[in-house]
Amino acid sequence: MGITDKLNRISRRDLFKVAGTYGMSSTLLAAGSFGGAMSLANLASAAESTYEKRFAKPAKHTLKFGASGFNARNLLIERAGALEFARDLEARTDGEIRIEFIGDNQICGQLSCVEKTQQGIVDIYAASTQNSAGGAPYLNVLDYAFMFPGRASQYHFLYHPKSQEILRDPLEKRHGLKFLFSHCELRGIQLGLKYKDAPTITKLEQLFGTKNRVTGTQLGRIAMKALNLNPVPVAWEETLDGLKQGLIDGAETWASAVAYANMSPVVSQSVDLKFFCGTEHTSMSTKVFDGLEGYLQDAVLESAYWAQAHVQAANEAALVKTVGFSDPQLPGTMFVENDVRPAFLPDSEIRMAEEMCSPEFQPQLWEQWRDRLNGWAGGIDTYQEIYNIAREVDKDMKPENVEPRRWWKG
């Protein structure tokens, strides 16, 4: 039985009752580490011992972690690593750093977490880089179309020492954010219920002219316009309603996001277009990081590395075993239970999409943003550099086989 099932046995009211006594962070950390069947009594007792362990001595630093739509249930669907990072960092620093985890949009949402971190309201946040690009435009650097051929190449880049110079340093310099780790998927088009009885999409042209929700990323819009996918900016929180009511044909996002946000009941086909990054990342305020003692900074980086390796393995397993984003699909997965069909397009169709919108084939579409991003990165050709690194691993490499590396050690 998965932890999602275990948590489903406990009502939201009971969860808040336990959290009222021991705090939401201790309750969520306890729930996330559960092995056996979970009842209200044993969740309370686990929360109590977690609380006692966490508060055994006064913390030197208490950091607020704002995690948009995440809670203990959906963090086990899309494995973005937020709770694991918090748990590991507290243990690694022997409680000198304590994390106050605030999920479920209680302190910040997908679009606002980045700004609240920059304003010092929260110290660490988790949200997609695409939604965060509104407040930190340099994050667009990950969103050139078809720069990453697969999930393995995304992980390979995040572990790569050059990610420091191309992604992390400019982000710190321009936006005051320290990029810690991220989950990796590639975005596709999640079609609403009007495609329920339609044949499974096999050709790119079947998507032409559809009206689709787009995230906060400016670069994603360039690709969608070039692919005739009519990008409509719709807030993440309103996407579910838009799909349900048929106001939009589909949404540009990734498979596990559909599952974790409870969108599976209103999605009929998950089209794996792979056209740009879907990266649910965790970043920290550079100011807060710089204010930590040297040995605690080392601990943050080690916990980020550990969380990155954890996410890489856990999300790959969850995609197949929890979400149902595979062919054939496993019974009992969320996609199977909600009749969501994955549509994996043939290589020839992906190639056609690439030729229609990627910087390699349509450089003029990207010129303005490419120049801007290159300027912010100190003159590096951001697209070409990331493109080359992404192709150091085989296109068909299994993402779980990418070698983890401590990117900051060169």
C-alpha positions as YAML, in Angstrom:
chain: A
units: angstrom
residues:
- id: 1
  name: MET
  ca: [0.00, 0.00, 0.00]
- id: 2
  name: GLY
  ca: [1.38, 3.41, -1.02]
- id: 3
  name: ILE
  ca: [1.68, 6.25, 1.47]
- id: 4
  name: THR
  ca: [-0.97, 8.12, -0.50]
- id: 5
  name: ASP
  ca: [-3.44, 5.35, 0.38]
- id: 6
  name: LYS
  ca: [-2.33, 5.46, 4.02]
- id: 7
  name: LEU
  ca: [-2.86, 9.19, 4.19]
- id: 8
  name: ASN
  ca: [-6.23, 8.88, 2.53]
- id: 9
  name: ARG
  ca: [-7.39, 6.90, 5.57]
- id: 10
  name: ILE
  ca: [-6.86, 9.98, 7.71]
- id: 11
  name: SER
  ca: [-9.28, 12.85, 7.21]
- id: 12
  name: ARG
  ca: [-8.01, 16.35, 6.53]
- id: 13
  name: ARG
  ca: [-9.59, 17.43, 9.82]
- id: 14
  name: ASP
  ca: [-7.63, 14.79, 11.78]
- id: 15
  name: LEU
  ca: [-4.43, 15.73, 9.98]
- id: 16
  name: PHE
  ca: [-4.93, 19.36, 11.07]
- id: 17
  name: LYS
  ca: [-5.75, 18.21, 14.61]
- id: 18
  name: VAL
  ca: [-2.39, 16.44, 14.90]
- id: 19
  name: ALA
  ca: [-0.70, 19.43, 13.24]
- id: 20
  name: GLY
  ca: [-2.38, 21.72, 15.79]
- id: 21
  name: THR
  ca: [-0.55, 19.87, 18.56]
- id: 22
  name: TYR
  ca: [2.84, 19.15, 17.00]
- id: 23
  name: GLY
  ca: [3.01, 21.67, 14.16]
- id: 24
  name: MET
  ca: [2.46, 21.02, 10.46]
- id: 25
  name: SER
  ca: [6.17, 20.48, 9.72]
- id: 26
  name: SER
  ca: [6.58, 17.70, 12.31]
- id: 27
  name: THR
  ca: [3.30, 16.11, 11.19]
- id: 28
  name: LEU
  ca: [4.21, 16.16, 7.49]
- id: 29
  name: LEU
  ca: [7.76, 14.95, 8.13]
- id: 30
  name: ALA
  ca: [6.38, 12.11, 10.25]
- id: 31
  name: ALA
  ca: [3.77, 11.18, 7.61]
- id: 32
  name: GLY
  ca: [6.37, 11.23, 4.85]
- id: 33
  name: SER
  ca: [8.65, 8.75, 6.61]
- id: 34
  name: PHE
  ca: [5.92, 6.21, 7.45]
- id: 35
  name: GLY
  ca: [6.54, 2.50, 6.89]
- id: 36
  name: GLY
  ca: [3.48, 0.62, 8.14]
- id: 37
  name: ALA
  ca: [-0.29, 1.12, 7.95]
- id: 38
  name: MET
  ca: [-1.22, 4.54, 9.24]
- id: 39
  name: SER
  ca: [-3.95, 5.34, 11.72]
- id: 40
  name: LEU
  ca: [-4.67, 8.60, 13.50]
- id: 41
  name: ALA
  ca: [-3.11, 7.21, 16.69]
- id: 42
  name: ASN
  ca: [0.16, 6.13, 15.11]
- id: 43
  name: LEU
  ca: [0.43, 9.32, 13.03]
- id: 44
  name: ALA
  ca: [0.05, 11.30, 16.28]
- id: 45
  name: SER
  ca: [2.70, 9.22, 18.01]
- id: 46
  name: ALA
  ca: [5.11, 9.54, 15.05]
- id: 47
  name: ALA
  ca: [4.46, 13.30, 14.94]
- id: 48
  name: GLU
  ca: [5.19, 13.51, 18.67]
- id: 49
  name: SER
  ca: [8.52, 11.70, 18.42]
- id: 50
  name: THR
  ca: [9.45, 13.71, 15.29]
- id: 51
  name: TYR
  ca: [8.60, 16.89, 17.20]
- id: 52
  name: GLU
  ca: [10.68, 15.84, 20.22]
- id: 53
  name: LYS
  ca: [13.65, 14.97, 18.05]
- id: 54
  name: ARG
  ca: [13.42, 18.24, 16.09]
- id: 55
  name: PHE
  ca: [13.08, 20.39, 19.21]
- id: 56
  name: ALA
  ca: [15.60, 18.53, 21.39]
- id: 57
  name: LYS
  ca: [17.84, 21.60, 21.31]
- id: 58
  name: PRO
  ca: [17.35, 25.19, 20.18]
- id: 59
  name: ALA
  ca: [17.94, 25.74, 16.46]
- id: 60
  name: LYS
  ca: [20.55, 28.26, 15.33]
- id: 61
  name: HIS
  ca: [18.48, 29.07, 12.25]
- id: 62
  name: THR
  ca: [14.78, 28.47, 11.56]
- id: 63
  name: LEU
  ca: [14.03, 28.69, 7.85]
- id: 64
  name: LYS
  ca: [10.56, 29.13, 6.34]
- id: 65
  name: PHE
  ca: [9.98, 26.82, 3.37]
- id: 66
  name: GLY
  ca: [7.04, 27.88, 1.17]
- id: 67
  name: ALA
  ca: [5.89, 25.08, -1.13]
- id: 68
  name: SER
  ca: [3.08, 26.16, -3.47]
- id: 69
  name: GLY
  ca: [0.45, 23.42, -3.91]
- id: 70
  name: PHE
  ca: [2.33, 20.67, -2.07]
- id: 71
  name: ASN
  ca: [1.14, 18.62, 0.87]
- id: 72
  name: ALA
  ca: [2.01, 15.19, 2.26]
- id: 73
  name: ARG
  ca: [-0.37, 13.46, -0.16]
- id: 74
  name: ASN
  ca: [0.69, 14.92, -3.47]
- id: 75
  name: LEU
  ca: [4.40, 15.01, -2.65]
- id: 76
  name: LEU
  ca: [4.17, 11.23, -3.03]
- id: 77
  name: ILE
  ca: [2.76, 11.55, -6.56]
- id: 78
  name: GLU
  ca: [5.14, 14.07, -8.08]
- id: 79
  name: ARG
  ca: [8.38, 13.36, -6.26]
- id: 80
  name: ALA
  ca: [9.84, 16.86, -6.08]
- id: 81
  name: GLY
  ca: [11.92, 16.16, -2.93]
- id: 82
  name: ALA
  ca: [10.85, 19.11, -0.75]
- id: 83
  name: LEU
  ca: [10.08, 17.14, 2.44]
- id: 84
  name: GLU
  ca: [13.06, 14.82, 1.94]
- id: 85
  name: PHE
  ca: [15.36, 17.84, 1.66]
- id: 86
  name: ALA
  ca: [13.90, 19.37, 4.84]
- id: 87
  name: ARG
  ca: [14.20, 16.11, 6.77]
- id: 88
  name: ASP
  ca: [17.76, 15.47, 5.61]
- id: 89
  name: LEU
  ca: [18.95, 19.01, 6.32]
- id: 90
  name: GLU
  ca: [17.56, 18.95, 9.87]
- id: 91
  name: ALA
  ca: [19.20, 15.57, 10.54]
- id: 92
  name: ARG
  ca: [22.48, 16.50, 8.84]
- id: 93
  name: THR
  ca: [22.84, 19.69, 10.91]
- id: 94
  name: ASP
  ca: [21.69, 17.92, 14.07]
- id: 95
  name: GLY
  ca: [18.83, 20.38, 14.42]
- id: 96
  name: GLU
  ca: [20.96, 23.53, 14.06]
- id: 97
  name: ILE
  ca: [18.85, 24.32, 11.00]
- id: 98
  name: ARG
  ca: [15.14, 23.81, 11.50]
- id: 99
  name: ILE
  ca: [12.71, 23.98, 8.60]
- id: 100
  name: GLU
  ca: [9.21, 25.32, 8.96]
- id: 101
  name: PHE
  ca: [7.46, 23.69, 6.00]
- id: 102
  name: ILE
  ca: [4.38, 25.58, 4.78]
- id: 103
  name: GLY
  ca: [2.70, 23.87, 1.81]
- id: 104
  name: ASP
  ca: [-0.76, 23.80, 0.21]
- id: 105
  name: ASN
  ca: [-0.55, 27.41, -1.07]
- id: 106
  name: GLN
  ca: [-0.82, 28.62, 2.54]
- id: 107
  name: ILE
  ca: [2.00, 31.15, 2.31]
- id: 108
  name: CYS
  ca: [2.70, 31.32, -1.45]
- id: 109
  name: GLY
  ca: [1.45, 29.90, -4.75]
- id: 110
  name: GLN
  ca: [3.10, 28.77, -8.01]
- id: 111
  name: LEU
  ca: [3.45, 32.35, -9.27]
- id: 112
  name: SER
  ca: [4.19, 34.13, -5.97]
- id: 113
  name: CYS
  ca: [6.67, 31.86, -4.11]
- id: 114
  name: VAL
  ca: [9.63, 33.29, -6.02]
- id: 115
  name: GLU
  ca: [8.73, 36.90, -5.14]
- id: 116
  name: LYS
  ca: [8.03, 36.07, -1.51]
- id: 117
  name: THR
  ca: [11.51, 34.52, -1.29]
- id: 118
  name: GLN
  ca: [13.05, 37.62, -2.88]
- id: 119
  name: GLN
  ca: [11.13, 39.79, -0.39]
- id: 120
  name: GLY
  ca: [12.31, 37.71, 2.58]
- id: 121
  name: ILE
  ca: [8.82, 36.46, 3.54]
- id: 122
  name: VAL
  ca: [10.02, 32.88, 2.98]
- id: 123
  name: ASP
  ca: [13.61, 31.62, 2.91]
- id: 124
  name: ILE
  ca: [13.24, 28.58, 0.62]
- id: 125
  name: TYR
  ca: [10.55, 27.81, -1.94]
- id: 126
  name: ALA
  ca: [9.38, 25.03, -4.24]
- id: 127
  name: ALA
  ca: [7.49, 25.80, -7.48]
- id: 128
  name: SER
  ca: [8.06, 25.19, -11.17]
- id: 129
  name: THR
  ca: [10.86, 27.22, -12.76]
- id: 130
  name: GLN
  ca: [8.39, 28.08, -15.54]
- id: 131
  name: ASN
  ca: [5.87, 29.68, -13.15]
- id: 132
  name: SER
  ca: [8.74, 31.33, -11.25]
- id: 133
  name: ALA
  ca: [10.13, 32.88, -14.45]
- id: 134
  name: GLY
  ca: [7.72, 35.82, -13.97]
- id: 135
  name: GLY
  ca: [9.64, 36.95, -10.88]
- id: 136
  name: ALA
  ca: [13.03, 35.58, -11.98]
- id: 137
  name: PRO
  ca: [13.19, 35.90, -15.79]
- id: 138
  name: TYR
  ca: [16.63, 34.26, -15.98]
- id: 139
  name: LEU
  ca: [14.88, 30.92, -15.28]
- id: 140
  name: ASN
  ca: [13.68, 31.12, -18.91]
- id: 141
  name: VAL
  ca: [17.16, 29.81, -19.75]
- id: 142
  name: LEU
  ca: [15.85, 26.26, -19.21]
- id: 143
  name: ASP
  ca: [12.93, 26.74, -21.61]
- id: 144
  name: TYR
  ca: [14.36, 26.87, -25.12]
- id: 145
  name: ALA
  ca: [12.29, 24.41, -27.19]
- id: 146
  name: PHE
  ca: [13.73, 20.91, -27.70]
- id: 147
  name: MET
  ca: [17.00, 21.81, -25.98]
- id: 148
  name: PHE
  ca: [16.67, 18.63, -23.88]
- id: 149
  name: PRO
  ca: [15.95, 15.42, -25.81]
- id: 150
  name: GLY
  ca: [14.85, 13.49, -22.71]
- id: 151
  name: ARG
  ca: [14.68, 13.46, -18.91]
- id: 152
  name: ALA
  ca: [18.15, 11.92, -18.62]
- id: 153
  name: SER
  ca: [19.69, 14.96, -20.33]
- id: 154
  name: GLN
  ca: [17.89, 17.27, -17.89]
- id: 155
  name: TYR
  ca: [19.32, 15.47, -14.84]
- id: 156
  name: HIS
  ca: [22.73, 15.30, -16.49]
- id: 157
  name: PHE
  ca: [22.71, 19.09, -16.91]
- id: 158
  name: LEU
  ca: [21.62, 19.79, -13.31]
- id: 159
  name: TYR
  ca: [24.50, 17.65, -11.97]
- id: 160
  name: HIS
  ca: [26.99, 19.14, -14.45]
- id: 161
  name: PRO
  ca: [29.69, 21.46, -13.06]
- id: 162
  name: LYS
  ca: [28.90, 23.86, -15.93]
- id: 163
  name: SER
  ca: [25.35, 24.26, -14.61]
- id: 164
  name: GLN
  ca: [26.99, 26.46, -11.97]
- id: 165
  name: GLU
  ca: [28.24, 28.95, -14.55]
- id: 166
  name: ILE
  ca: [25.28, 28.71, -16.98]
- id: 167
  name: LEU
  ca: [22.29, 28.44, -14.62]
- id: 168
  name: ARG
  ca: [23.11, 28.92, -10.95]
- id: 169
  name: ASP
  ca: [25.56, 31.85, -10.85]
- id: 170
  name: PRO
  ca: [23.54, 34.20, -13.11]
- id: 171
  name: LEU
  ca: [20.38, 33.32, -11.14]
- id: 172
  name: GLU
  ca: [22.11, 34.30, -7.89]
- id: 173
  name: LYS
  ca: [23.59, 37.46, -9.33]
- id: 174
  name: ARG
  ca: [20.42, 38.71, -11.04]
- id: 175
  name: HIS
  ca: [17.65, 37.42, -8.81]
- id: 176
  name: GLY
  ca: [19.20, 36.58, -5.41]
- id: 177
  name: LEU
  ca: [18.21, 32.90, -5.64]
- id: 178
  name: LYS
  ca: [20.29, 29.81, -5.00]
- id: 179
  name: PHE
  ca: [19.04, 26.96, -7.22]
- id: 180
  name: LEU
  ca: [19.21, 23.80, -5.09]
- id: 181
  name: PHE
  ca: [17.60, 20.87, -6.96]
- id: 182
  name: SER
  ca: [14.73, 19.99, -9.25]
- id: 183
  name: HIS
  ca: [12.50, 17.23, -10.48]
- id: 184
  name: CYS
  ca: [12.73, 16.70, -14.26]
- id: 185
  name: GLU
  ca: [10.00, 16.07, -16.80]
- id: 186
  name: LEU
  ca: [9.29, 17.43, -20.26]
- id: 187
  name: ARG
  ca: [6.09, 19.26, -21.07]
- id: 188
  name: GLY
  ca: [3.35, 18.06, -23.35]
- id: 189
  name: ILE
  ca: [-0.27, 18.90, -24.04]
- id: 190
  name: GLN
  ca: [-2.82, 17.53, -21.59]
- id: 191
  name: LEU
  ca: [-6.10, 17.36, -23.48]
- id: 192
  name: GLY
  ca: [-9.44, 17.90, -21.73]
- id: 193
  name: LEU
  ca: [-12.58, 15.75, -21.79]
- id: 194
  name: LYS
  ca: [-13.70, 16.73, -25.29]
- id: 195
  name: TYR
  ca: [-10.93, 14.36, -26.50]
- id: 196
  name: LYS
  ca: [-12.20, 11.45, -24.40]
- id: 197
  name: ASP
  ca: [-13.85, 9.63, -27.33]
- id: 198
  name: ALA
  ca: [-11.42, 10.90, -29.96]
- id: 199
  name: PRO
  ca: [-8.71, 8.52, -31.22]
- id: 200
  name: THR
  ca: [-5.37, 8.74, -29.40]
- id: 201
  name: ILE
  ca: [-3.24, 11.53, -30.88]
- id: 202
  name: THR
  ca: [-0.51, 10.16, -33.16]
- id: 203
  name: LYS
  ca: [0.25, 13.21, -35.32]
- id: 204
  name: LEU
  ca: [1.34, 16.72, -34.43]
- id: 205
  name: GLU
  ca: [-1.16, 18.26, -36.84]
- id: 206
  name: GLN
  ca: [-4.05, 16.85, -34.78]
- id: 207
  name: LEU
  ca: [-3.08, 19.44, -32.13]
- id: 208
  name: PHE
  ca: [-2.88, 22.42, -34.51]
- id: 209
  name: GLY
  ca: [-5.39, 25.13, -33.68]
- id: 210
  name: THR
  ca: [-6.20, 23.83, -30.19]
- id: 211
  name: LYS
  ca: [-6.37, 26.42, -27.40]
- id: 212
  name: ASN
  ca: [-3.99, 25.59, -24.54]
- id: 213
  name: ARG
  ca: [-3.10, 26.99, -21.16]
- id: 214
  name: VAL
  ca: [0.49, 28.26, -20.88]
- id: 215
  name: THR
  ca: [2.60, 28.88, -17.76]
- id: 216
  name: GLY
  ca: [4.55, 31.98, -16.71]
- id: 217
  name: THR
  ca: [7.46, 31.21, -19.03]
- id: 218
  name: GLN
  ca: [8.00, 33.66, -21.88]
- id: 219
  name: LEU
  ca: [10.00, 31.15, -23.93]
- id: 220
  name: GLY
  ca: [7.27, 28.50, -23.71]
- id: 221
  name: ARG
  ca: [4.93, 30.90, -25.49]
- id: 222
  name: ILE
  ca: [7.33, 31.30, -28.41]
- id: 223
  name: ALA
  ca: [7.32, 27.51, -28.98]
- id: 224
  name: MET
  ca: [3.55, 27.21, -28.60]
- id: 225
  name: LYS
  ca: [2.84, 30.01, -31.09]
- id: 226
  name: ALA
  ca: [5.21, 28.44, -33.62]
- id: 227
  name: LEU
  ca: [3.44, 25.08, -33.15]
- id: 228
  name: ASN
  ca: [0.00, 26.66, -33.65]
- id: 229
  name: LEU
  ca: [-1.04, 25.71, -30.10]
- id: 230
  name: ASN
  ca: [-2.67, 29.07, -29.20]
- id: 231
  name: PRO
  ca: [-1.16, 29.78, -25.77]
- id: 232
  name: VAL
  ca: [-3.67, 31.23, -23.30]
- id: 233
  name: PRO
  ca: [-2.25, 32.41, -19.95]
- id: 234
  name: VAL
  ca: [-4.36, 30.72, -17.26]
- id: 235
  name: ALA
  ca: [-3.31, 30.60, -13.59]
- id: 236
  name: TRP
  ca: [-2.37, 27.09, -12.45]
- id: 237
  name: GLU
  ca: [-5.15, 27.21, -9.84]
- id: 238
  name: GLU
  ca: [-7.75, 27.95, -12.56]
- id: 239
  name: THR
  ca: [-6.55, 25.37, -15.09]
- id: 240
  name: LEU
  ca: [-8.67, 22.58, -13.60]
- id: 241
  name: ASP
  ca: [-11.85, 24.61, -14.06]
- id: 242
  name: GLY
  ca: [-10.87, 25.70, -17.56]
- id: 243
  name: LEU
  ca: [-10.43, 22.07, -18.63]
- id: 244
  name: LYS
  ca: [-13.59, 20.93, -16.85]
- id: 245
  name: GLN
  ca: [-15.74, 23.56, -18.53]
- id: 246
  name: GLY
  ca: [-14.08, 23.17, -21.93]
- id: 247
  name: LEU
  ca: [-12.92, 26.83, -21.98]
- id: 248
  name: ILE
  ca: [-9.54, 25.51, -23.13]
- id: 249
  name: ASP
  ca: [-8.82, 22.37, -25.18]
- id: 250
  name: GLY
  ca: [-5.76, 21.44, -23.21]
- id: 251
  name: ALA
  ca: [-3.02, 22.56, -20.86]
- id: 252
  name: GLU
  ca: [0.71, 22.70, -21.41]
- id: 253
  name: THR
  ca: [2.22, 20.86, -18.43]
- id: 254
  name: TRP
  ca: [3.71, 17.46, -17.55]
- id: 255
  name: ALA
  ca: [2.26, 14.09, -16.56]
- id: 256
  name: SER
  ca: [2.91, 13.98, -12.81]
- id: 257
  name: ALA
  ca: [1.64, 17.57, -12.44]
- id: 258
  name: VAL
  ca: [-1.72, 16.39, -13.84]
- id: 259
  name: ALA
  ca: [-1.78, 13.62, -11.25]
- id: 260
  name: TYR
  ca: [-0.64, 15.61, -8.22]
- id: 261
  name: ALA
  ca: [-2.97, 18.56, -8.90]
- id: 262
  name: ASN
  ca: [-5.96, 16.23, -9.11]
- id: 263
  name: MET
  ca: [-6.43, 17.10, -12.81]
- id: 264
  name: SER
  ca: [-6.62, 13.45, -13.95]
- id: 265
  name: PRO
  ca: [-10.46, 13.42, -13.83]
- id: 266
  name: VAL
  ca: [-10.62, 16.28, -16.39]
- id: 267
  name: VAL
  ca: [-7.78, 15.12, -18.68]
- id: 268
  name: SER
  ca: [-8.37, 12.47, -21.35]
- id: 269
  name: GLN
  ca: [-5.02, 12.29, -23.16]
- id: 270
  name: SER
  ca: [-1.50, 13.15, -22.00]
- id: 271
  name: VAL
  ca: [0.40, 13.95, -25.21]
- id: 272
  name: ASP
  ca: [4.15, 13.59, -24.70]
- id: 273
  name: LEU
  ca: [5.34, 16.44, -26.89]
- id: 274
  name: LYS
  ca: [8.61, 16.86, -24.86]
- id: 275
  name: PHE
  ca: [8.90, 20.39, -26.17]
- id: 276
  name: PHE
  ca: [10.44, 22.09, -23.15]
- id: 277
  name: CYS
  ca: [11.28, 21.67, -19.47]
- id: 278
  name: GLY
  ca: [8.85, 20.89, -16.69]
- id: 279
  name: THR
  ca: [11.04, 21.45, -13.66]
- id: 280
  name: GLU
  ca: [9.53, 21.63, -10.17]
- id: 281
  name: HIS
  ca: [12.54, 23.08, -8.41]
- id: 282
  name: THR
  ca: [13.59, 24.22, -4.96]
- id: 283
  name: SER
  ca: [15.56, 27.45, -4.52]
- id: 284
  name: MET
  ca: [16.78, 29.35, -1.50]
- id: 285
  name: SER
  ca: [17.35, 33.04, -0.85]
- id: 286
  name: THR
  ca: [21.04, 33.76, -1.56]
- id: 287
  name: LYS
  ca: [21.02, 36.30, 1.28]
- id: 288
  name: VAL
  ca: [19.81, 33.64, 3.72]
- id: 289
  name: PHE
  ca: [22.37, 31.10, 2.42]
- id: 290
  name: ASP
  ca: [25.19, 33.64, 2.70]
- id: 291
  name: GLY
  ca: [24.13, 34.36, 6.29]
- id: 292
  name: LEU
  ca: [24.75, 30.74, 7.36]
- id: 293
  name: GLU
  ca: [28.03, 29.57, 8.88]
- id: 294
  name: GLY
  ca: [30.36, 27.84, 6.38]
- id: 295
  name: TYR
  ca: [29.73, 24.32, 7.70]
- id: 296
  name: LEU
  ca: [25.96, 24.87, 7.50]
- id: 297
  name: GLN
  ca: [26.28, 26.12, 3.91]
- id: 298
  name: ASP
  ca: [28.11, 22.86, 3.15]
- id: 299
  name: ALA
  ca: [25.24, 20.95, 4.76]
- id: 300
  name: VAL
  ca: [22.65, 22.76, 2.61]
- id: 301
  name: LEU
  ca: [24.56, 21.82, -0.56]
- id: 302
  name: GLU
  ca: [24.98, 18.19, 0.55]
- id: 303
  name: SER
  ca: [21.28, 17.92, 1.38]
- id: 304
  name: ALA
  ca: [20.43, 19.47, -2.00]
- id: 305
  name: TYR
  ca: [22.67, 16.88, -3.72]
- id: 306
  name: TRP
  ca: [21.06, 14.08, -1.72]
- id: 307
  name: ALA
  ca: [17.56, 15.38, -2.54]
- id: 308
  name: GLN
  ca: [18.47, 15.64, -6.25]
- id: 309
  name: ALA
  ca: [19.58, 11.99, -6.34]
- id: 310
  name: HIS
  ca: [16.48, 10.93, -4.40]
- id: 311
  name: VAL
  ca: [14.14, 12.80, -6.78]
- id: 312
  name: GLN
  ca: [15.85, 11.34, -9.84]
- id: 313
  name: ALA
  ca: [15.10, 7.77, -8.75]
- id: 314
  name: ALA
  ca: [11.77, 8.35, -6.97]
- id: 315
  name: ASN
  ca: [10.06, 10.38, -9.69]
- id: 316
  name: GLU
  ca: [11.04, 7.92, -12.40]
- id: 317
  name: ALA
  ca: [9.42, 5.12, -10.38]
- id: 318
  name: ALA
  ca: [6.35, 7.23, -9.56]
- id: 319
  name: LEU
  ca: [5.74, 8.11, -13.22]
- id: 320
  name: VAL
  ca: [5.25, 4.43, -14.01]
- id: 321
  name: LYS
  ca: [3.88, 3.02, -10.74]
- id: 322
  name: THR
  ca: [1.83, 5.90, -9.32]
- id: 323
  name: VAL
  ca: [0.94, 8.19, -12.23]
- id: 324
  name: GLY
  ca: [0.59, 5.61, -15.02]
- id: 325
  name: PHE
  ca: [2.60, 7.53, -17.64]
- id: 326
  name: SER
  ca: [3.87, 4.48, -19.52]
- id: 327
  name: ASP
  ca: [2.99, 2.11, -22.34]
- id: 328
  name: PRO
  ca: [1.61, -0.33, -21.36]
- id: 329
  name: GLN
  ca: [0.11, 1.31, -18.26]
- id: 330
  name: LEU
  ca: [0.14, -0.44, -14.89]
- id: 331
  name: PRO
  ca: [-3.27, -1.21, -13.33]
- id: 332
  name: GLY
  ca: [-4.25, 0.84, -10.27]
- id: 333
  name: THR
  ca: [-2.33, 3.93, -11.39]
- id: 334
  name: MET
  ca: [-3.98, 7.35, -11.32]
- id: 335
  name: PHE
  ca: [-4.13, 7.65, -15.11]
- id: 336
  name: VAL
  ca: [-5.71, 4.20, -15.47]
- id: 337
  name: GLU
  ca: [-8.29, 4.89, -12.76]
- id: 338
  name: ASN
  ca: [-9.25, 8.16, -14.47]
- id: 339
  name: ASP
  ca: [-9.08, 6.92, -18.08]
- id: 340
  name: VAL
  ca: [-6.15, 9.14, -19.05]
- id: 341
  name: ARG
  ca: [-4.32, 7.77, -22.10]
- id: 342
  name: PRO
  ca: [-0.66, 8.67, -22.60]
- id: 343
  name: ALA
  ca: [-0.01, 9.54, -26.27]
- id: 344
  name: PHE
  ca: [3.64, 8.91, -27.12]
- id: 345
  name: LEU
  ca: [4.32, 10.48, -30.51]
- id: 346
  name: PRO
  ca: [6.68, 8.79, -32.98]
- id: 347
  name: ASP
  ca: [10.18, 10.30, -33.38]
- id: 348
  name: SER
  ca: [9.25, 11.64, -36.82]
- id: 349
  name: GLU
  ca: [6.47, 13.80, -35.31]
- id: 350
  name: ILE
  ca: [8.74, 15.08, -32.52]
- id: 351
  name: ARG
  ca: [11.30, 15.93, -35.22]
- id: 352
  name: MET
  ca: [8.64, 17.86, -37.14]
- id: 353
  name: ALA
  ca: [7.78, 19.87, -34.03]
- id: 354
  name: GLU
  ca: [11.47, 20.55, -33.45]
- id: 355
  name: GLU
  ca: [11.89, 21.84, -37.01]
- id: 356
  name: MET
  ca: [8.87, 24.13, -36.57]
- id: 357
  name: CYS
  ca: [9.93, 25.81, -33.36]
- id: 358
  name: SER
  ca: [13.43, 25.09, -31.99]
- id: 359
  name: PRO
  ca: [16.26, 27.66, -31.95]
- id: 360
  name: GLU
  ca: [18.30, 25.26, -34.10]
- id: 361
  name: PHE
  ca: [15.81, 25.44, -36.98]
- id: 362
  name: GLN
  ca: [14.03, 28.74, -36.31]
- id: 363
  name: PRO
  ca: [16.74, 30.96, -34.78]
- id: 364
  name: GLN
  ca: [14.91, 34.22, -35.63]
- id: 365
  name: LEU
  ca: [12.07, 33.38, -33.20]
- id: 366
  name: TRP
  ca: [14.45, 33.26, -30.27]
- id: 367
  name: GLU
  ca: [16.94, 36.00, -31.10]
- id: 368
  name: GLN
  ca: [15.64, 38.66, -28.72]
- id: 369
  name: TRP
  ca: [15.39, 36.37, -25.68]
- id: 370
  name: ARG
  ca: [18.61, 34.55, -26.53]
- id: 371
  name: ASP
  ca: [20.54, 37.85, -26.63]
- id: 372
  name: ARG
  ca: [18.96, 38.95, -23.36]
- id: 373
  name: LEU
  ca: [19.74, 35.67, -21.55]
- id: 374
  name: ASN
  ca: [23.28, 35.55, -22.98]
- id: 375
  name: GLY
  ca: [23.85, 39.11, -21.73]
- id: 376
  name: TRP
  ca: [22.64, 38.19, -18.24]
- id: 377
  name: ALA
  ca: [24.96, 35.15, -18.29]
- id: 378
  name: GLY
  ca: [28.00, 37.30, -19.07]
- id: 379
  name: GLY
  ca: [28.16, 36.55, -22.80]
- id: 380
  name: ILE
  ca: [27.79, 32.73, -22.69]
- id: 381
  name: ASP
  ca: [25.75, 31.29, -25.59]
- id: 382
  name: THR
  ca: [23.24, 29.79, -23.16]
- id: 383
  name: TYR
  ca: [21.24, 27.74, -25.67]
- id: 384
  name: GLN
  ca: [24.26, 26.22, -27.42]
- id: 385
  name: GLU
  ca: [26.08, 25.42, -24.16]
- id: 386
  name: ILE
  ca: [23.09, 23.66, -22.58]
- id: 387
  name: TYR
  ca: [22.22, 21.97, -25.90]
- id: 388
  name: ASN
  ca: [25.76, 20.48, -26.09]
- id: 389
  name: ILE
  ca: [25.75, 19.28, -22.45]
- id: 390
  name: ALA
  ca: [22.29, 17.72, -22.94]
- id: 391
  name: ARG
  ca: [23.71, 15.61, -25.77]
- id: 392
  name: GLU
  ca: [26.61, 14.21, -23.76]
- id: 393
  name: VAL
  ca: [24.25, 11.42, -22.69]
- id: 394
  name: ASP
  ca: [22.41, 9.11, -25.05]
- id: 395
  name: LYS
  ca: [18.92, 10.28, -26.09]
- id: 396
  name: ASP
  ca: [17.44, 6.96, -24.95]
- id: 397
  name: MET
  ca: [19.35, 6.70, -21.68]
- id: 398
  name: LYS
  ca: [17.18, 5.76, -18.71]
- id: 399
  name: PRO
  ca: [16.99, 8.86, -16.46]
- id: 400
  name: GLU
  ca: [17.64, 6.78, -13.33]
- id: 401
  name: ASN
  ca: [21.03, 5.77, -14.80]
- id: 402
  name: VAL
  ca: [22.45, 9.30, -14.91]
- id: 403
  name: GLU
  ca: [25.44, 9.58, -12.59]
- id: 404
  name: PRO
  ca: [24.85, 12.02, -9.70]
- id: 405
  name: ARG
  ca: [27.65, 14.61, -9.29]
- id: 406
  name: ARG
  ca: [28.28, 17.43, -6.84]
- id: 407
  name: TRP
  ca: [27.90, 20.26, -9.34]
- id: 408
  name: TRP
  ca: [29.57, 22.91, -7.12]
- id: 409
  name: LYS
  ca: [32.81, 20.93, -6.88]
- id: 410
  name: GLY
  ca: [33.61, 21.20, -10.61]
...
